[in-house]
Amino acid sequence: MKRVSILGCGRVGMTLGKELAQAGYAVKGSTTCHERFHQLQLLGIEPVKLTFTPKPEGELDNLLDADALVVCLTPPGRDSGYTYNDQLSAISKAAKKAGIKQVILTGATFIYPLSNNEVTEEDVDSQKSAFMGLDWLDAENALRSANPEAVTILRLAGLMGEGHNAAAYFSGRPMAGADAPVNMIHQEDVAGVIRQLIEQDVCGEVFNLCAPLHPSRREFYTLASEKAGIPAPQFTDEPKPYRIVNCDKLQAKLDYTFRHPDPLKAL
């Protein structure tokens, strides 16, 4: 079994680490604080203390003693003094120096324009790939910078799963585009796909990762609110631009069967 290191043990990183450890992989996971060591150890993940500011501070050599590296970092705050691209560039150089042959980044479908159409991996508009102050195409290229052949990008749709209430942010708030489709992915499917990428030794690719079914915002957030016992959003028929994320390329390449193909049934 390969040795896999996970940089950033948030929701996706912990779910992935647990799955890989249960499958017999030797798994390491980075955290910025010792207080989380026990939590990671209970999941079978060897904790490694590490911070990027953007230069690495901590046990970087230990973390990079691996066959594959999965980067699940969230972008730093605006007052951090450095950028996400700074972090990813530093990681790219360090991974190449360590000789890691497979690097996987959990990116985002924010990279696609809201075109009111289906989007595939080819539909990136380099002039419109920014969202919330971050240019996602630049971020992908920062991780590719030192060794592009090793890097695979997973562009994730909206995340759902244990520990996350998809409706909480929108509860009781106005929501336009009630009939627009949603793009969601369960964190267990993120872990399942990454495991397949590692087992099949896939490198140098770009894949969308989204559940195949796309219920309307009204359907999804109404049910999510009911499940959570909170007020539903205040839906309006005001049009709202949308995208429908297509993941045919991933399914064809990996022959992957989604565990949660229908976001409504996954709530």
C-alpha positions in Angstrom: 0.0 0.0 0.0 1.2 3.5 -0.7 2.0 6.0 2.0 -0.3 9.0 1.7 0.1 12.4 3.3 -2.8 14.9 3.7 -2.0 18.5 4.0 -4.9 20.1 5.8 -7.1 17.8 7.9 -10.4 19.6 7.8 -13.7 17.9 6.8 -12.4 16.5 3.6 -8.9 15.6 4.9 -10.3 13.8 8.0 -12.9 11.8 5.9 -10.2 10.9 3.4 -7.7 9.9 6.1 -10.2 7.7 7.9 -11.1 5.9 4.7 -7.4 5.3 3.6 -6.4 4.2 7.1 -9.3 1.7 7.2 -8.1 0.4 3.8 -4.6 -0.3 5.2 -2.8 2.8 3.9 -0.1 4.4 6.0 -1.6 7.9 6.4 -0.2 11.1 7.8 -2.1 14.3 8.2 -1.0 17.9 9.0 -2.5 20.0 11.7 -1.5 23.4 13.0 -2.1 22.5 16.7 -1.2 19.7 19.1 -4.7 19.7 20.5 -6.0 17.8 17.4 -3.4 15.0 17.6 -5.6 12.6 19.6 -8.6 13.2 17.3 -6.5 12.3 14.2 -4.9 9.3 15.9 -8.3 7.9 16.7 -9.0 7.8 12.9 -5.7 6.0 12.2 -4.0 9.2 10.9 -0.4 9.9 12.1 -0.6 13.6 13.1 2.1 16.0 11.8 2.4 19.6 13.1 2.9 21.9 10.2 2.0 25.5 9.3 2.6 27.4 6.0 3.1 31.2 6.4 3.7 30.7 3.4 7.1 29.1 4.2 6.7 25.8 6.0 7.1 25.7 9.8 7.2 22.4 11.5 7.6 18.7 10.4 7.6 19.2 6.6 10.2 16.5 5.9 8.1 14.0 7.9 4.9 14.9 6.1 6.6 14.6 2.7 8.0 11.2 3.4 5.2 9.7 1.3 4.2 8.4 -2.1 1.3 10.7 -2.6 0.3 14.1 -1.2 -3.3 15.4 -1.1 -3.6 19.2 -0.6 -6.8 20.1 1.2 -5.8 23.5 2.5 -8.4 26.3 2.7 -7.2 29.7 1.5 -5.8 31.9 4.3 -7.5 35.0 5.6 -7.0 38.4 3.9 -5.0 39.7 6.9 -2.6 36.8 7.0 0.1 38.7 5.1 0.5 36.0 2.4 -1.7 34.5 -0.3 -3.0 31.0 -1.2 -0.8 31.1 -4.2 2.2 31.7 -2.0 1.3 28.6 0.0 0.7 26.4 -3.0 3.9 27.5 -4.7 5.9 26.6 -1.6 4.2 23.2 -1.4 4.9 22.6 -5.1 8.6 23.2 -4.7 8.8 21.1 -1.5 6.9 18.2 -3.0 9.2 18.1 -6.1 12.3 18.3 -3.9 11.0 15.4 -1.8 10.4 13.3 -5.0 6.6 12.9 -4.6 5.2 11.5 -7.8 1.5 12.2 -7.2 0.0 15.4 -5.9 -3.8 16.0 -5.7 -5.4 19.4 -5.0 -9.0 19.8 -3.9 -10.0 22.9 -5.9 -13.3 24.4 -6.6 -15.9 24.8 -9.4 -15.9 28.5 -8.7 -13.5 28.5 -11.5 -16.3 28.3 -14.1 -18.5 31.2 -15.2 -22.2 31.3 -14.3 -23.2 30.7 -17.9 -26.7 29.1 -17.3 -25.3 26.1 -19.1 -23.5 22.8 -18.4 -19.7 23.2 -17.8 -16.9 20.7 -18.4 -13.2 20.9 -17.5 -12.6 22.8 -20.8 -14.9 25.7 -19.9 -12.6 27.8 -17.7 -12.6 31.5 -18.7 -9.2 32.8 -17.5 -10.7 36.3 -17.3 -13.6 35.1 -15.0 -12.1 32.5 -12.7 -12.0 34.7 -9.6 -14.4 34.2 -6.7 -14.3 36.0 -3.3 -11.0 37.6 -4.1 -9.2 34.5 -5.2 -8.3 33.5 -8.7 -8.8 29.8 -8.7 -7.0 29.2 -12.0 -3.9 31.0 -10.7 -4.1 28.8 -7.6 -4.2 25.6 -9.6 -1.2 26.8 -11.6 0.7 27.7 -8.5 0.6 24.1 -7.3 1.5 22.9 -10.8 4.4 25.3 -11.0 7.3 23.0 -10.0 6.1 19.6 -11.4 2.9 19.9 -13.5 3.1 16.2 -14.6 2.5 15.1 -11.0 -0.5 17.2 -10.1 -4.1 16.3 -10.5 -6.8 18.9 -9.8 -10.2 18.0 -8.4 -12.7 20.8 -8.8 -15.2 20.2 -6.1 -18.9 21.3 -6.1 -20.6 22.4 -2.9 -19.6 20.2 -0.1 -22.1 18.3 2.0 -22.0 15.5 4.6 -21.5 14.7 8.3 -20.7 17.8 10.3 -22.0 20.3 7.8 -25.5 21.8 7.7 -26.0 22.8 4.1 -29.0 25.0 4.9 -27.7 26.9 7.9 -26.2 29.9 6.1 -29.4 30.4 4.1 -32.0 29.8 6.8 -34.6 32.5 6.7 -32.8 34.6 4.2 -34.0 35.6 0.7 -32.9 33.2 -2.0 -33.2 34.1 -5.7 -33.2 31.6 -8.5 -35.4 29.0 -6.6 -35.6 26.8 -9.7 -31.9 27.0 -10.6 -30.0 23.6 -10.2 -27.6 23.0 -7.4 -24.1 21.4 -7.7 -23.3 19.3 -4.6 -20.8 16.6 -3.6 -20.8 14.5 -0.5 -17.5 14.4 1.3 -17.6 10.6 1.3 -17.5 10.7 -2.5 -14.6 13.1 -2.4 -12.7 10.6 -0.3 -13.8 7.7 -2.6 -12.6 9.5 -5.7 -9.3 10.5 -4.2 -8.7 6.9 -3.1 -9.4 5.7 -6.7 -7.0 8.3 -8.1 -4.3 7.0 -5.8 -5.0 3.3 -6.5 -5.1 3.9 -10.2 -2.0 6.2 -10.1 -3.7 9.0 -12.0 -1.5 12.1 -12.5 -1.5 15.3 -14.5 -5.3 15.4 -14.9 -8.1 17.8 -14.2 -11.6 16.5 -13.1 -14.8 18.0 -12.0 -16.3 16.3 -8.9 -20.1 16.8 -8.5 -23.0 14.5 -7.8 -24.7 13.5 -11.1 -28.1 14.7 -10.1 -28.9 18.4 -9.8 -32.1 19.2 -7.9 -33.4 22.8 -7.7 -32.3 25.1 -5.0 -35.9 25.1 -3.7 -36.0 21.3 -3.5 -32.5 21.0 -1.9 -32.6 23.8 0.6 -36.2 23.1 1.7 -35.4 19.5 2.5 -32.1 20.4 4.1 -33.9 22.9 6.3 -36.5 20.3 7.3 -33.8 17.8 8.2 -32.0 20.4 10.3 -35.2 21.7 12.0 -34.5 25.3 10.9 -36.5 27.8 8.8 -36.2 27.4 5.1 -34.8 30.2 2.9 -37.3 32.8 1.6 -37.4 31.7 -2.0 -38.1 34.1 -4.9 -38.5 33.5 -8.6 -36.0 36.3 -9.4 -33.6 34.8 -11.9 -30.1 33.9 -10.7 -27.2 32.9 -12.9 -26.1 29.3 -12.5 -23.9 26.5 -13.9 -24.4 22.8 -14.1 -21.2 20.9 -13.4 -20.6 17.9 -15.6 -18.4 15.1 -14.2 -18.6 12.6 -17.2 -14.8 12.8 -17.6 -14.1 11.6 -14.1 -16.7 8.7 -14.3 -15.2 7.6 -17.7 -11.6 7.7 -16.5 -12.1 6.1 -13.1 -15.2 4.0 -13.7 -16.4 5.5 -10.4 -19.8 4.7 -8.9 -21.1 7.5 -6.7 -22.1 6.6 -3.2 -24.4 9.6 -3.0 -25.5 10.4 -6.6 -28.7 12.2 -5.4 -28.0 15.2 -3.1 -31.6 15.0 -1.8 -31.2 11.4 -0.6 -27.8 12.2 0.9 -29.3 14.8 3.3 
